[in-house]
């Protein structure tokens, strides 16, 4: 698939020069900072050394005072509290966080509830409301869901079951009539940071409770591993508060992981170093900025990408295939032995999920290939009544890798057509679905991911209308995948000192992606070869610039080998990363894309 290379706007040269001098770093690194809105020494200090003291006052969030007051009342009166959350990673980490915090406060009249993906669907369900009423729960704390649950909360109010909603999805014009609705995206909420995950909102809730109950903030540090996994898996921006939470959450997972995380990491061959012991929590709280990779208890340091690709899918698998309750049980357990048993069960479910994912993706691709109308469309909407509801979101993402356009994958569940939507850069799929909302029973989500359900008789009309909406709002440039490049650099600008500072830009993610560099006129030094399934292993140098060659890997780009093997120059865009082999670390280029010069350009 042909990709567009788009070079970011250069930073203000005066600011770049001043920052370079003030920090004692090269202009390339200074420019990367300015591109990220870091313009002064103090801003750079906050960026490289985030502090938990920079977290916002949780009571700045609309309704936080009401939420805390109601929970305190429930605690004082020993009311039964139900912690309710979605079945995905964000929901199950949020439930684990709030449930464990209340448990550790000494409240025993407590349980948690994860709705069944198949019989109840996403969010607060009537079944869940009935469960709370039938089991005498006076208060339900709903996490990562509920912002649109107007009818369900009305039913709960009839039962005299109070709800506190902690959500981060976009609200409609009207909010549920709950005791408190915590959502920074509420138009009337003045909370300074709008991009918290659902678990992040849960963390702000326990932060507020801790303040009200005079519990030291240090006692909340143990929950930041849950928050960072939610941030990574829900693909929220790693900026502002999320950067602070993610920074310390990663430190915690690497140096003092909870048993559940350590158990499932073993299935990805991430094991504890022989003799490694967890670092005391007090050290991490008081000295977090001095925790480096030497404090990591694992055979290698975990990154945000590892949480996305190694932890997230397994935690999700329980809710996709069986029950999200299994994931919560894994995350709240304190026993390594119990964690290993549950971890094995969840890993088995993940294996099942992979098989379903692969089969469904193949079927969906065949459906597109055999439909001339769909091949020409600006959107992809595919439906099969037998597809497994638990994998359709993953399949939508897979289809975008082949047909780069807004995509919805639908199946049949409980009398409705239900599905998951995924989008491409710069196209708001939530707004597009909203324009079709008159045909839907329910929908919700974000700019790039959403869920929806509709009656079967509305399906054809929905597909047609959605295509019209997408066609009207999308451009040809949007339909071509883009590689956003931070800077053009020469190979001789890369070195150990440069890379040491570059590593400190982490944690990487939306809003602070790992920098992408472009270098033109490079060659392979004659050792290039195809490895694995169409990947390239190269040694990159430049014929006109004095620099040590760099090992490089280029995934899925073996088609370029016949040209590259001739020793001719080409252009690359790439990440700079660290590779470890036989206990030796070296700088490696991870090539995202290769451009072969047109005839006459070389």
Secondary structure, DSSP 8 states (H G I E B T S, - for coil): ---EEEE-----HHHHHHHHHHHT--HHHHHHHHHTT--SHHHHHHHHS--GGGS--GGGSTTHHHHHHHHHHHHHTT--EEEEE-SSHHHHHHHHHHHHHHHHTT--SEEEEE--TTTT-SSS-HHHHHHHHHTT-SEEEEES--TT-HHHHHHHHHHT-EEEEE--S---SS----SEEE-TTSTT---S-----HHHHHHHHHHHHHHHTT--GGGGGGGHHHHHHHHHHTT---SHHHHHHHHHHHHHHHHS--HHHHHHHGGGT--B-TT-----HHHHHHHGGG--GGG--BSS---HHHIIIIIIHHHHHHHHHS-THHHHHHHH---HHHHHHHHHHHHHHHHHHHHHHHHHHHHHHHHHHT-HHHHH-SSEEEE-TTS-GGGHHHHHHHHHHHS-S-EEEEEEETTEEEEEEE--TT--HHHHHHTTGGG-SEEEE-SSEEEEEEEGGGHHHHHHHHHHHHHHH--TTTTS-EEEE-EE--GGG--HHHHHHHHTT-S-BTTB----EEEEEEEE-S--EEETTTEEEEEEEETTS----EEEEETT-GGGHHHHTTT--EEEEEEEEEEEETTEEEEEEEEEEEE---TTT-
